[in-house]
C-alpha cells in the first residue's frame, strides 16, 4: 500500500517540472513577441518620417499661411 502513494508522488513531481517549463517558455515567447512588435512599430514610424527628413529643404520653402487660407 505504500507503493501507490510513492507512484503518485513521482507523477506529481515529474508533472510540476513540465508545467513550470511550459510556463517559462510561454513567458519567453511573450517577451520575443513584445520585442518584435516594438521593433516593427519603430520601423513603421521611421519609414513614415523618412520623406520628411529627406525633403526638409522643400518643407522650409512652404508658406503654411497660404495652405491654411
N, CA, C and O atoms as a CHARMM CRD file, in Angstrom:
* protein
*
  276
    1    1 UNK  N      0.81300  -1.19300   0.00000 PROA 1      0.00000
    2    1 UNK  CA     0.00000   0.00000   0.00000 PROA 1      0.00000
    3    1 UNK  C      0.85800   1.26000   0.00000 PROA 1      0.00000
    4    1 UNK  O      0.38600   2.31700  -0.41800 PROA 1      0.00000
    5    2 UNK  N      2.05900   1.17900   0.44000 PROA 2      0.00000
    6    2 UNK  CA     2.93700   2.34900   0.44700 PROA 2      0.00000
    7    2 UNK  C      3.45800   2.63100  -0.96600 PROA 2      0.00000
    8    2 UNK  O      3.83600   3.76400  -1.26700 PROA 2      0.00000
    9    3 UNK  N      3.48300   1.64200  -1.81300 PROA 3      0.00000
   10    3 UNK  CA     3.97700   1.80500  -3.17300 PROA 3      0.00000
   11    3 UNK  C      3.07800   2.76300  -3.96900 PROA 3      0.00000
   12    3 UNK  O      3.58800   3.58800  -4.72700 PROA 3      0.00000
   13    4 UNK  N      1.78400   2.67100  -3.81300 PROA 4      0.00000
   14    4 UNK  CA     0.85400   3.51300  -4.57600 PROA 4      0.00000
   15    4 UNK  C      1.04500   5.00500  -4.30600 PROA 4      0.00000
   16    4 UNK  O      1.12700   5.77600  -5.26200 PROA 4      0.00000
   17    5 UNK  N      1.11900   5.44200  -3.06500 PROA 5      0.00000
   18    5 UNK  CA     1.35400   6.87100  -2.83700 PROA 5      0.00000
   19    5 UNK  C      2.71100   7.34100  -3.38000 PROA 5      0.00000
   20    5 UNK  O      2.84300   8.49400  -3.79100 PROA 5      0.00000
   21    6 UNK  N      3.70200   6.47200  -3.38400 PROA 6      0.00000
   22    6 UNK  CA     5.00500   6.86000  -3.92700 PROA 6      0.00000
   23    6 UNK  C      4.91200   7.08300  -5.44300 PROA 6      0.00000
   24    6 UNK  O      5.55200   7.98500  -5.98200 PROA 6      0.00000
   25    7 UNK  N      4.11000   6.25200  -6.12300 PROA 7      0.00000
   26    7 UNK  CA     3.93500   6.43200  -7.56300 PROA 7      0.00000
   27    7 UNK  C      3.23600   7.76500  -7.85000 PROA 7      0.00000
   28    7 UNK  O      3.60300   8.48700  -8.77700 PROA 7      0.00000
   29    8 UNK  N      2.23900   8.07000  -7.04800 PROA 8      0.00000
   30    8 UNK  CA     1.52700   9.34400  -7.21300 PROA 8      0.00000
   31    8 UNK  C      2.49000  10.50600  -6.96200 PROA 8      0.00000
   32    8 UNK  O      2.46700  11.50400  -7.68200 PROA 8      0.00000
   33    9 UNK  N      3.31500  10.37400  -5.96000 PROA 9      0.00000
   34    9 UNK  CA     4.29200  11.41600  -5.64700 PROA 9      0.00000
   35    9 UNK  C      5.25600  11.62200  -6.80900 PROA 9      0.00000
   36    9 UNK  O      5.57500  12.75900  -7.15400 PROA 9      0.00000
   37   10 UNK  N      5.71600  10.54500  -7.40900 PROA 10     0.00000
   38   10 UNK  CA     6.61900  10.65400  -8.55600 PROA 10     0.00000
   39   10 UNK  C      5.92400  11.33300  -9.73500 PROA 10     0.00000
   40   10 UNK  O      6.51700  12.17700 -10.40600 PROA 10     0.00000
   41   11 UNK  N      4.68500  10.97000  -9.98200 PROA 11     0.00000
   42   11 UNK  CA     3.94400  11.58100 -11.09300 PROA 11     0.00000
   43   11 UNK  C      3.76300  13.07600 -10.85300 PROA 11     0.00000
   44   11 UNK  O      3.93500  13.88300 -11.76700 PROA 11     0.00000
   45   12 UNK  N      3.42000  13.43500  -9.63700 PROA 12     0.00000
   46   12 UNK  CA     3.23200  14.85400  -9.30900 PROA 12     0.00000
   47   12 UNK  C      4.54100  15.61600  -9.46300 PROA 12     0.00000
   48   12 UNK  O      4.55900  16.70300 -10.04200 PROA 12     0.00000
   49   13 UNK  N      5.61500  15.07100  -8.96200 PROA 13     0.00000
   50   13 UNK  CA     6.90000  15.75100  -9.05500 PROA 13     0.00000
   51   13 UNK  C      7.35900  15.90300 -10.49900 PROA 13     0.00000
   52   13 UNK  O      7.91300  16.93900 -10.86600 PROA 13     0.00000
   53   14 UNK  N      7.13800  14.88700 -11.31900 PROA 14     0.00000
   54   14 UNK  CA     7.52200  14.98200 -12.72600 PROA 14     0.00000
   55   14 UNK  C      6.63400  15.96400 -13.47900 PROA 14     0.00000
   56   14 UNK  O      7.10500  16.64400 -14.39000 PROA 14     0.00000
   57   15 UNK  N      5.38200  16.05000 -13.12100 PROA 15     0.00000
   58   15 UNK  CA     4.45200  16.95400 -13.78800 PROA 15     0.00000
   59   15 UNK  C      4.76300  18.40900 -13.45500 PROA 15     0.00000
   60   15 UNK  O      4.61700  19.27600 -14.31600 PROA 15     0.00000
   61   16 UNK  N      5.17600  18.69100 -12.25800 PROA 16     0.00000
   62   16 UNK  CA     5.48500  20.06000 -11.84800 PROA 16     0.00000
   63   16 UNK  C      6.59800  20.64400 -12.70900 PROA 16     0.00000
   64   16 UNK  O      6.52200  21.80400 -13.11600 PROA 16     0.00000
   65   17 UNK  N      7.62700  19.85600 -12.98800 PROA 17     0.00000
   66   17 UNK  CA     8.73500  20.35900 -13.79900 PROA 17     0.00000
   67   17 UNK  C      8.26900  20.70500 -15.21900 PROA 17     0.00000
   68   17 UNK  O      8.68600  21.71600 -15.78400 PROA 17     0.00000
   69   18 UNK  N      7.42800  19.88400 -15.77400 PROA 18     0.00000
   70   18 UNK  CA     6.91300  20.14800 -17.12000 PROA 18     0.00000
   71   18 UNK  C      6.03900  21.39600 -17.11800 PROA 18     0.00000
   72   18 UNK  O      6.12700  22.21500 -18.03400 PROA 18     0.00000
   73   19 UNK  N      5.21300  21.54600 -16.11600 PROA 19     0.00000
   74   19 UNK  CA     4.32600  22.70700 -16.03100 PROA 19     0.00000
   75   19 UNK  C      5.12700  23.99500 -15.88700 PROA 19     0.00000
   76   19 UNK  O      4.83100  24.98800 -16.55200 PROA 19     0.00000
   77   20 UNK  N      6.12300  23.98400 -15.03700 PROA 20     0.00000
   78   20 UNK  CA     6.95800  25.17200 -14.84400 PROA 20     0.00000
   79   20 UNK  C      7.72000  25.50000 -16.12200 PROA 20     0.00000
   80   20 UNK  O      7.83800  26.66800 -16.49200 PROA 20     0.00000
   81   21 UNK  N      8.22800  24.49000 -16.78700 PROA 21     0.00000
   82   21 UNK  CA     8.97700  24.71800 -18.02300 PROA 21     0.00000
   83   21 UNK  C      8.07400  25.29900 -19.10900 PROA 21     0.00000
   84   21 UNK  O      8.49300  26.18800 -19.85000 PROA 21     0.00000
   85   22 UNK  N      6.84700  24.80800 -19.20800 PROA 22     0.00000
   86   22 UNK  CA     5.94900  25.34000 -20.24200 PROA 22     0.00000
   87   22 UNK  C      5.54600  26.77900 -19.91700 PROA 22     0.00000
   88   22 UNK  O      5.38400  27.59200 -20.82700 PROA 22     0.00000
   89   23 UNK  N      5.38700  27.09800 -18.65200 PROA 23     0.00000
   90   23 UNK  CA     5.06400  28.47500 -18.26800 PROA 23     0.00000
   91   23 UNK  C      6.23300  29.40100 -18.59000 PROA 23     0.00000
   92   23 UNK  O      6.02300  30.50100 -19.10200 PROA 23     0.00000
   93   24 UNK  N      7.45500  28.97400 -18.30000 PROA 24     0.00000
   94   24 UNK  CA     8.62900  29.78100 -18.61200 PROA 24     0.00000
   95   24 UNK  C      8.77500  29.96600 -20.11500 PROA 24     0.00000
   96   24 UNK  O      9.16800  31.03700 -20.57700 PROA 24     0.00000
   97   25 UNK  N      8.46000  28.93100 -20.87400 PROA 25     0.00000
   98   25 UNK  CA     8.53800  29.02400 -22.33200 PROA 25     0.00000
   99   25 UNK  C      7.51700  30.01500 -22.87100 PROA 25     0.00000
  100   25 UNK  O      7.81800  30.78400 -23.78400 PROA 25     0.00000
  101   26 UNK  N      6.31900  30.00100 -22.31400 PROA 26     0.00000
  102   26 UNK  CA     5.30300  30.93400 -22.79900 PROA 26     0.00000
  103   26 UNK  C      5.68200  32.37600 -22.47100 PROA 26     0.00000
  104   26 UNK  O      5.42200  33.27500 -23.27000 PROA 26     0.00000
  105   27 UNK  N      6.29200  32.60900 -21.30800 PROA 27     0.00000
  106   27 UNK  CA     6.74400  33.96400 -20.99000 PROA 27     0.00000
  107   27 UNK  C      7.88800  34.37800 -21.90600 PROA 27     0.00000
  108   27 UNK  O      7.99400  35.54000 -22.29800 PROA 27     0.00000
  109   28 UNK  N      8.73800  33.42100 -22.24300 PROA 28     0.00000
  110   28 UNK  CA     9.83200  33.71400 -23.16200 PROA 28     0.00000
  111   28 UNK  C      9.29300  34.08700 -24.53600 PROA 28     0.00000
  112   28 UNK  O      9.78500  35.02800 -25.15800 PROA 28     0.00000
  113   29 UNK  N      8.29800  33.36900 -25.01000 PROA 29     0.00000
  114   29 UNK  CA     7.68700  33.67500 -26.30800 PROA 29     0.00000
  115   29 UNK  C      7.00000  35.03500 -26.26400 PROA 29     0.00000
  116   29 UNK  O      7.04900  35.78800 -27.23700 PROA 29     0.00000
  117   30 UNK  N      6.36300  35.35100 -25.14600 PROA 30     0.00000
  118   30 UNK  CA     5.70700  36.64600 -24.99600 PROA 30     0.00000
  119   30 UNK  C      6.73400  37.77400 -25.06000 PROA 30     0.00000
  120   30 UNK  O      6.49100  38.80900 -25.68100 PROA 30     0.00000
  121   31 UNK  N      7.87000  37.56800 -24.42300 PROA 31     0.00000
  122   31 UNK  CA     8.92900  38.57100 -24.44200 PROA 31     0.00000
  123   31 UNK  C      9.44100  38.78900 -25.87100 PROA 31     0.00000
  124   31 UNK  O      9.67700  39.92700 -26.27700 PROA 31     0.00000
  125   32 UNK  N      9.61100  37.71000 -26.62700 PROA 32     0.00000
  126   32 UNK  CA    10.04600  37.82800 -28.01400 PROA 32     0.00000
  127   32 UNK  C      9.01200  38.55500 -28.86400 PROA 32     0.00000
  128   32 UNK  O      9.36000  39.37500 -29.71500 PROA 32     0.00000
  129   33 UNK  N      7.75400  38.25400 -28.63200 PROA 33     0.00000
  130   33 UNK  CA     6.67600  38.90000 -29.38300 PROA 33     0.00000
  131   33 UNK  C      6.63000  40.39800 -29.09900 PROA 33     0.00000
  132   33 UNK  O      6.47000  41.20400 -30.01600 PROA 33     0.00000
  133   34 UNK  N      6.77000  40.77100 -27.81900 PROA 34     0.00000
  134   34 UNK  CA     6.75900  42.18700 -27.46200 PROA 34     0.00000
  135   34 UNK  C      7.93900  42.91500 -28.09700 PROA 34     0.00000
  136   34 UNK  O      7.79700  44.03900 -28.57700 PROA 34     0.00000
  137   35 UNK  N      9.09200  42.27400 -28.09900 PROA 35     0.00000
  138   35 UNK  CA    10.28300  42.87400 -28.70400 PROA 35     0.00000
  139   35 UNK  C     10.07100  43.05900 -30.20300 PROA 35     0.00000
  140   35 UNK  O     10.42800  44.09900 -30.75600 PROA 35     0.00000
  141   36 UNK  N      9.49900  42.06500 -30.85700 PROA 36     0.00000
  142   36 UNK  CA     9.22400  42.15200 -32.29800 PROA 36     0.00000
  143   36 UNK  C      8.23900  43.28800 -32.59400 PROA 36     0.00000
  144   36 UNK  O      8.42200  44.04500 -33.54700 PROA 36     0.00000
  145   37 UNK  N      7.19600  43.39700 -31.76900 PROA 37     0.00000
  146   37 UNK  CA     6.19600  44.43400 -32.00200 PROA 37     0.00000
  147   37 UNK  C      6.79500  45.82300 -31.82800 PROA 37     0.00000
  148   37 UNK  O      6.50100  46.72700 -32.61100 PROA 37     0.00000
  149   38 UNK  N      7.63200  46.00200 -30.81000 PROA 38     0.00000
  150   38 UNK  CA     8.28400  47.30100 -30.61600 PROA 38     0.00000
  151   38 UNK  C      9.16100  47.64900 -31.81500 PROA 38     0.00000
  152   38 UNK  O      9.16600  48.79000 -32.27800 PROA 38     0.00000
  153   39 UNK  N      9.89800  46.66800 -32.30800 PROA 39     0.00000
  154   39 UNK  CA    10.80100  46.90900 -33.43200 PROA 39     0.00000
  155   39 UNK  C     10.02700  47.27300 -34.68300 PROA 39     0.00000
  156   39 UNK  O     10.39800  48.21600 -35.38300 PROA 39     0.00000
  157   40 UNK  N      8.96300  46.55100 -34.97900 PROA 40     0.00000
  158   40 UNK  CA     8.21300  46.83300 -36.19800 PROA 40     0.00000
  159   40 UNK  C      7.47200  48.16000 -36.09700 PROA 40     0.00000
  160   40 UNK  O      7.35000  48.87000 -37.09500 PROA 40     0.00000
  161   41 UNK  N      6.97900  48.50600 -34.92200 PROA 41     0.00000
  162   41 UNK  CA     6.30400  49.79500 -34.76000 PROA 41     0.00000
  163   41 UNK  C      7.30200  50.92500 -34.95700 PROA 41     0.00000
  164   41 UNK  O      6.99100  51.91500 -35.62000 PROA 41     0.00000
  165   42 UNK  N      8.48500  50.79200 -34.39800 PROA 42     0.00000
  166   42 UNK  CA     9.51700  51.80600 -34.55400 PROA 42     0.00000
  167   42 UNK  C      9.90400  51.93200 -36.01700 PROA 42     0.00000
  168   42 UNK  O     10.09800  53.03700 -36.52500 PROA 42     0.00000
  169   43 UNK  N     10.01500  50.80000 -36.68900 PROA 43     0.00000
  170   43 UNK  CA    10.39200  50.82100 -38.10300 PROA 43     0.00000
  171   43 UNK  C      9.33400  51.52300 -38.94100 PROA 43     0.00000
  172   43 UNK  O      9.66800  52.27000 -39.86000 PROA 43     0.00000
  173   44 UNK  N      8.05300  51.29100 -38.63300 PROA 44     0.00000
  174   44 UNK  CA     6.97100  51.95400 -39.36500 PROA 44     0.00000
  175   44 UNK  C      7.02600  53.46400 -39.16600 PROA 44     0.00000
  176   44 UNK  O      6.86200  54.23000 -40.11700 PROA 44     0.00000
  177   45 UNK  N      7.25500  53.88500 -37.93300 PROA 45     0.00000
  178   45 UNK  CA     7.32000  55.32100 -37.64200 PROA 45     0.00000
  179   45 UNK  C      8.49600  55.95200 -38.37000 PROA 45     0.00000
  180   45 UNK  O      8.35800  57.02700 -38.95400 PROA 45     0.00000
  181   46 UNK  N      9.65300  55.29500 -38.34200 PROA 46     0.00000
  182   46 UNK  CA    10.82300  55.82900 -39.03800 PROA 46     0.00000
  183   46 UNK  C     10.59500  55.89500 -40.54300 PROA 46     0.00000
  184   46 UNK  O     11.03800  56.83500 -41.20400 PROA 46     0.00000
  185   47 UNK  N      9.91200  54.91000 -41.07500 PROA 47     0.00000
  186   47 UNK  CA     9.62100  54.89600 -42.51200 PROA 47     0.00000
  187   47 UNK  C      8.71100  56.05100 -42.88900 PROA 47     0.00000
  188   47 UNK  O      8.87200  56.64400 -43.95600 PROA 47     0.00000
  189   48 UNK  N      7.76300  56.37700 -42.03400 PROA 48     0.00000
  190   48 UNK  CA     6.84500  57.48100 -42.32700 PROA 48     0.00000
  191   48 UNK  C      7.52700  58.84700 -42.23600 PROA 48     0.00000
  192   48 UNK  O      7.17400  59.76800 -42.97200 PROA 48     0.00000
  193   49 UNK  N      8.49400  58.97700 -41.34000 PROA 49     0.00000
  194   49 UNK  CA     9.15800  60.26200 -41.18200 PROA 49     0.00000
  195   49 UNK  C     10.37100  60.42700 -42.08700 PROA 49     0.00000
  196   49 UNK  O     10.92600  61.52300 -42.17000 PROA 49     0.00000
  197   50 UNK  N     10.79100  59.38300 -42.75500 PROA 50     0.00000
  198   50 UNK  CA    11.95600  59.47100 -43.63500 PROA 50     0.00000
  199   50 UNK  C     11.76000  60.49100 -44.75200 PROA 50     0.00000
  200   50 UNK  O     12.66900  61.28600 -44.98900 PROA 50     0.00000
  201   51 UNK  N     10.62400  60.51500 -45.45200 PROA 51     0.00000
  202   51 UNK  CA    10.45900  61.53400 -46.50700 PROA 51     0.00000
  203   51 UNK  C     10.51300  62.96200 -45.96300 PROA 51     0.00000
  204   51 UNK  O     11.00800  63.86400 -46.64000 PROA 51     0.00000
  205   52 UNK  N     10.01700  63.16800 -44.77200 PROA 52     0.00000
  206   52 UNK  CA    10.05600  64.49600 -44.16300 PROA 52     0.00000
  207   52 UNK  C     11.51000  64.92000 -43.94500 PROA 52     0.00000
  208   52 UNK  O     11.88000  66.06300 -44.21500 PROA 52     0.00000
  209   53 UNK  N     12.31600  63.99700 -43.46000 PROA 53     0.00000
  210   53 UNK  CA    13.72200  64.31300 -43.23200 PROA 53     0.00000
  211   53 UNK  C     14.46400  64.53100 -44.55200 PROA 53     0.00000
  212   53 UNK  O     15.32900  65.40200 -44.65000 PROA 53     0.00000
  213   54 UNK  N     14.11900  63.73400 -45.56100 PROA 54     0.00000
  214   54 UNK  CA    14.80200  63.86000 -46.85000 PROA 54     0.00000
  215   54 UNK  C     14.41200  65.12800 -47.59700 PROA 54     0.00000
  216   54 UNK  O     15.23000  65.69700 -48.32000 PROA 54     0.00000
  217   55 UNK  N     13.19700  65.56600 -47.43500 PROA 55     0.00000
  218   55 UNK  CA    12.70200  66.74400 -48.16000 PROA 55     0.00000
  219   55 UNK  C     12.60500  67.96000 -47.25300 PROA 55     0.00000
  220   55 UNK  O     11.70000  68.77700 -47.42100 PROA 55     0.00000
  221   56 UNK  N     13.50300  68.09600 -46.30900 PROA 56     0.00000
  222   56 UNK  CA    13.43700  69.20600 -45.36000 PROA 56     0.00000
  223   56 UNK  C     13.60100  70.56200 -46.05500 PROA 56     0.00000
  224   56 UNK  O     12.99900  71.54900 -45.63300 PROA 56     0.00000
  225   57 UNK  N     14.41400  70.61700 -47.11900 PROA 57     0.00000
  226   57 UNK  CA    14.58300  71.88600 -47.83700 PROA 57     0.00000
  227   57 UNK  C     13.27800  72.32400 -48.48400 PROA 57     0.00000
  228   57 UNK  O     12.95000  73.51100 -48.47800 PROA 57     0.00000
  229   58 UNK  N     12.54200  71.38900 -49.03300 PROA 58     0.00000
  230   58 UNK  CA    11.25900  71.70900 -49.66300 PROA 58     0.00000
  231   58 UNK  C     10.27000  72.18500 -48.60000 PROA 58     0.00000
  232   58 UNK  O      9.51900  73.13400 -48.82400 PROA 58     0.00000
  233   59 UNK  N     10.27400  71.52500 -47.45100 PROA 59     0.00000
  234   59 UNK  CA     9.35500  71.89500 -46.37900 PROA 59     0.00000
  235   59 UNK  C      9.64800  73.28700 -45.82700 PROA 59     0.00000
  236   59 UNK  O      8.73100  73.99500 -45.41000 PROA 59     0.00000
  237   60 UNK  N     10.91600  73.68200 -45.82300 PROA 60     0.00000
  238   60 UNK  CA    11.27300  75.01300 -45.32800 PROA 60     0.00000
  239   60 UNK  C     10.75000  76.11500 -46.25500 PROA 60     0.00000
  240   60 UNK  O     10.48800  77.23000 -45.80400 PROA 60     0.00000
  241   61 UNK  N     10.60000  75.81000 -47.53300 PROA 61     0.00000
  242   61 UNK  CA    10.13900  76.80100 -48.50200 PROA 61     0.00000
  243   61 UNK  C      8.61700  76.96300 -48.52900 PROA 61     0.00000
  244   61 UNK  O      8.10700  77.91900 -49.11300 PROA 61     0.00000
  245   62 UNK  N      7.90200  76.04900 -47.91100 PROA 62     0.00000
  246   62 UNK  CA     6.43700  76.09800 -47.94600 PROA 62     0.00000
  247   62 UNK  C      5.93000  77.21200 -47.03700 PROA 62     0.00000
  248   62 UNK  O      6.36900  77.35200 -45.89600 PROA 62     0.00000
  249   63 UNK  N      5.01600  77.98400 -47.55700 PROA 63     0.00000
  250   63 UNK  CA     4.37200  79.02400 -46.75400 PROA 63     0.00000
  251   63 UNK  C      3.05400  78.44500 -46.21300 PROA 63     0.00000
  252   63 UNK  O      2.07200  78.31000 -46.94200 PROA 63     0.00000
  253   64 UNK  N      3.06300  78.11500 -44.94600 PROA 64     0.00000
  254   64 UNK  CA     1.92300  77.43800 -44.35300 PROA 64     0.00000
  255   64 UNK  C      0.69300  78.34300 -44.22800 PROA 64     0.00000
  256   64 UNK  O     -0.43300  77.85100 -44.16000 PROA 64     0.00000
  257   65 UNK  N      0.90000  79.64200 -44.19900 PROA 65     0.00000
  258   65 UNK  CA    -0.24900  80.55900 -44.12900 PROA 65     0.00000
  259   65 UNK  C     -1.10500  80.43700 -45.38800 PROA 65     0.00000
  260   65 UNK  O     -2.33300  80.47500 -45.31900 PROA 65     0.00000
  261   66 UNK  N     -0.44500  80.29100 -46.54000 PROA 66     0.00000
  262   66 UNK  CA    -1.19800  80.11700 -47.79000 PROA 66     0.00000
  263   66 UNK  C     -1.97500  78.80800 -47.79800 PROA 66     0.00000
  264   66 UNK  O     -3.08400  78.74100 -48.32700 PROA 66     0.00000
  265   67 UNK  N     -1.40800  77.79700 -47.22500 PROA 67     0.00000
  266   67 UNK  CA    -2.09400  76.49300 -47.17300 PROA 67     0.00000
  267   67 UNK  C     -3.30500  76.56000 -46.26300 PROA 67     0.00000
  268   67 UNK  O     -4.35800  76.00500 -46.57700 PROA 67     0.00000
  269   68 UNK  N     -3.15600  77.23800 -45.14000 PROA 68     0.00000
  270   68 UNK  CA    -4.26300  77.33100 -44.17800 PROA 68     0.00000
  271   68 UNK  C     -5.41500  78.12500 -44.76200 PROA 68     0.00000
  272   68 UNK  O     -6.57400  77.77400 -44.53900 PROA 68     0.00000
  273   69 UNK  N     -5.12700  79.19700 -45.51000 PROA 69     0.00000
  274   69 UNK  CA    -6.18200  80.01800 -46.10000 PROA 69     0.00000
  275   69 UNK  C     -6.67900  79.36700 -47.33100 PROA 69     0.00000
  276   69 UNK  O     -7.57600  79.89400 -47.98900 PROA 69     0.00000
